[in-house]
């Protein structure tokens, strides 16, 4: 990335403080700006002035980038550059946004991967089975069991799970107040099994459960990080002899798919997942339809 890019630091501050986007989005957007400036420099078109960029230059940039990076990455970069130029316009730095209305190659929408209900049961049983077999400590087994139950029972993102404090959870009502994307709060029913798992965990290990303490933690009370949860999930997938490419987010896919399979309303699932747009949730209906069609193909005499 070029050493100094005008307005980039201010743009990053705008993203963090005003738009309150995730650190992941901040990294992606700043990398997109740096990559674009690097391309402008190599093309001899950079003079510390973003106003020189015209749509024809943007098209040349996109054609060249399209040969180098994946479509989804290209879409993410353009989103970042469009947001950057929108910010520059608001500040009066440029008169137009050259990334408005650009045509991008369509993204393929693969159906989300998920575990079947039987597979999910195998996974949920894995931590306590390892403990009974002497392959996992007692604290870790009950904590890992709680992690899996909350991810699946509440459909939580792993970042939401890691940020959950005892003050956010009402075991009596079986709900949690979750801080989602864009710092938007929502109430998540956890289900009786996950709620009982939480009560058992607190009681068994005599946790103080101070309202500011994190629910998911190490023995010393230190909160767990998303990467640690991804790692322990792999361990339990292996123990349950399940596909190792499953991630915490795919447990969320499993939650949504199973809800719809059992007749849940699409808008209710949208609210439970914290999706801003219904179209994001609709992909799970495609999963359910695909499964119905496969069942028809396997069983119907005219299929």
N, C-alpha and C positions, 0 to 999 in steps of 0.2 A: 504494500500500500504506500502511496506517496507520503512523504514526511508530514506535510501540512496541507490540509484541504480547507479552504475558507468555508465557514458556516457549519462545518460538520459537528464540531463540539456543541454548538448551540442547538443543532438539530437533535443530537443525542439527548441533551438535557430536556428538550421539548418532548421527545418520545417518553422519557422516564417520568417526568414531573406532570406533564399535562395529559398526554395520551395514556400514560401508565401501562405501557406494553411490557411484555416479558423480556427478561435478559436475552433470551434466545432471539427474539425479534430485533432487539437493539443490535445484537451482533450481526445478524443477517443483513439488516438495512445499512449499517455502517460499512460492512464488507462490500455490499453492492455499489455504494457510492465510491469507495476506494477503487474497486475494479473498473468502474466507468471512467474515472479520472485517469487511471493508468492507461486505458485504451485511448483516451483523448490525447494523452502525452505521446504515445507511440505513433499516433496518426498525425502528430504535429499540429493539433487543433486546440491545444490547451494553453490559455493565456490568463489563468487565474480568474476567468470570467465565465460563469455558467450561462450567461445570456447569449453566448455565441452558438450554443447548441440549437440545431434546427431538426425538424422531423426527419429529413433525409439522412442526417448523421445518425439519428437514433435507429433508423431502419438498417443502415450499414452495420451498426454495432450489434443489433439483434441477429442479423444474418450470420455474422462471424461468431457470436457467442453460441448460437444454435448448433454450430458444428463442434463446439468444445464441451458444453455442459448439458446435463439432463434437462428435459422440458420443465419439470417441476422446479428445478433450481432457477431456470430462466424466468419462470413466472414469479418466483419469490423475489428475484433481483429487480424485476420491473416494478413490482409492488413497492419495493423500497425506494427506487428512484422516482416513482410517481409521487410518493409521499414526501420525498426530499424536495422535489420541485414545487409541490403544493405549499410546503413550508416557506420556500424562497419567495413565492408569489405573495404569500401573506405578509412577508417582511419587506416587500417592495423591491427585492433584489432582481427579479426577472419579471417580464411582462406576460409570458406564456409558459405553459407546461408542455414541453415537447413529447412527453410520455403519455399524454392524454389521447385515448382513442387508438393506441397502437394495436395492431393485430398480432396475436401470438398463436403458435400451434396449439391445437386442443390437447388437453390432458386426458390421458386414459384414466378411467375411474375403476380400479380393481375393487372387487368386493372385499370388505374387511374380513380378516381371518379371525376365527373364534374357536373356543372349545365347546364341544357338545355338553349337554347337561351331565351325562355320565362321566365324561372326562373331567368336568369341573369338580364333580364329587371326589374323584380320585385325587385331584390336586389339593383340594381343601383338607383331605384326610392325611396328606403326606407329612406335615410337620409332626403331628402327634404320633404317627407310625414310626418315624425316625427316632423320636424320643423313647418310645417303648422298646425299640430295638437297640437302644444304647448308642445311637449314632448322632444324637443332637442333645444339647443341654436342655434342662427343663424350662428355664426362662426363655431361651431362644425358640423353643418349640411352641410355647403358648403365645409368644409375641408374633411369631411368623404366621401362626394360625389366625391371629387377630388381623394381621396385615391382609392376608388373602380374603378373609371374610368381609373386611371393610371395602376392599377394592371391588369385589364382586357384589356384595350386598348393597353397597351404596352407589356403585358405578363411578367411583371417584377417580380423578386423574391422580397420578403418583405424586405430583407436586402439591395437590390439595391434601392428600393423605399426610405427607411429611409436615405440612404446616398446621395440622389439626392439633389444637390444645384441648385440655379437659374442660376449659370454659366454653369451648365451641360445641360440646356434646351434651345432650340431655338424655342420659340412660333411661330415665323414667318414661319419656315419650318415645325413645328410640329414634331420635333425629339428631342431625349435626348441622351446624351453620358452617358452610364451606365458602372459602374465598377462591373464586374461580378466575378465569381469564379476564383481563381488564379490570381486576380488583372488584368484580361484581360478586355480591354475596347471594347465596341461595340456600334453601333448607333441603336437606337430603334425608329421606327416611332410610334407615340402615337395615331394617328388618330385625325380627326377634332373635335370629341365630347370631348375627354379628353383634347385636346389643348384649346378649347373654355372654358372648365370648369376651367382650370388653369388661363386663362386670366380674367375670371369673378371673381375668388377667389382673385386675386391680386388687381383688380380694386375695388371690393366691400368693401374690408377691408383696402384699402390704404396701402398695404404692401410695404416696401421700396424695396424689391426684390434685395437687394445687392447680387452680384454674389456669395459671400461666404455663404450666408444664406441658410438654408435648406428649401426645398419646403414644406415638410410635418412637421408641427410644432404645438406647443401649442400657445395660445394667446400671451404668453410672448416671443415667438420666439424660445423657447427651442425645439430642435428636438425630434420627437417621436421615441420610441423604438419598435422593432418588436413585443414584447409581448403586448404593448398597442394596436397595430393595430389588433392583433389576438383577443383581448378582444372586441374592438369596432365592429369587423366583426360579432361576436356572437350576439351582440345587434341587428344589422341590419338583420341578418338571422332570428332571432326570430320575428322581426317586419314584415318581409316579409313572415313569416310562411314557412320557408325553412329549410332543414336538418341542424342541429346545428353542425354536424361533418365536415362541410366544413371549410377549412382553406385558408389563403391567397395563399398557393401554389396550392390549388385546383382551384383557380380562374385562375391560370396560365395554369392548365390542360384544363380548359374551353376555354381559349384563343386559345390554340393549336388545340383542337378538332374542334372548330367552324371554324378556318382557313382552316383546311383540308376538312371539310364538304363542304366548299364553293369553293373548287378547288385549294387551295394554293399548290404550289410545296413543296415537303417534305424538300428539301435542303434549301429553303427559310425560312421555319418554323424553321429548325435547327439553321440557322443564327440568326433569330429573338430571339430565346430562349437562345442563347449563349451556345448551347450544343457542346462539343468538338467532340463527336462521333455521327454519324448518327443513330446508333443503339439505342441510348437513345431517339431519337425523334420518331423512328419507332413504339414505343408502342402506339402512338396516332392513327396510321393507323389501329391497331388492334381494337381500340375503334370504329372507323368509320365502319369497316367491320362488327363488332359485331352488330352494330345498323342496318346496311343494312340487315343482316341475320334475325334479329328479325322482321324487317318490312316485309320481305319476308314470314316469318313463319306466321305472323298475317294475311296477305292479300292474299297470293297465294293459289289457290284451290288445288294445288298438294303438298302443304307444310305439 
